[in-house]
Amino acid sequence: MAEETQTVTKVTRKKFCSKVYINKDGSESRHASPDVDRLEFRFENGNVVTVKLTEIGKGVARAAAWHGVAQKIGDSYNKATTADEAQEATETMLERLTNDEWVKPGEGAGPKTGVLVEAIANALTKQGETVDDERKAKIKEMVSDKAGREGAMANPIILAEYKSLQAAAAVERAAKAATAADASDATLANF
């Protein structure tokens, strides 16, 4: 019997419109920020539709904010391969949002504040210092924004502790995956 082959054609959607955020100073961006004055939908035919939050209903604005938060958090874990990774990404994004930091693409891969605080505490403890809850709170405040996190991660002692905590978490996730694999009926027969 001859084997049949099928050709699959990928259907791509034509881009008819670009979204552009216009900041209060008139500059343009592809990303939302607290400085945005309006949003323009620029159509390929030359027409522009402008949206200003002040011109839509308060209830709709609130619903749009919830949708945006849900989308932002959802985007943060879209490359996760396990529930644990998705949860960590969600918690990291939520920490950033509650610290009034709207993260631009690529920045979501930054360090999780809670893990960074633990890494700093571990590093200090290894150097003989006492780290109580009050000191941890001060450390958390120091790394609560992007500049603080980047500064801390630039310190090789802190970076080493952070990587050590990441590795321990990865080992734990791997052990859980191995246990789940052992308990499953999965086979490699089709590979």
Beta strands, then each sheet from edge to edge (+ up, - down):
strand 1: 17-23
strand 2: 28-29
strand 3: 36-43
strand 4: 48-51
sheet 1: 2+ 1- 3+ 4-
end
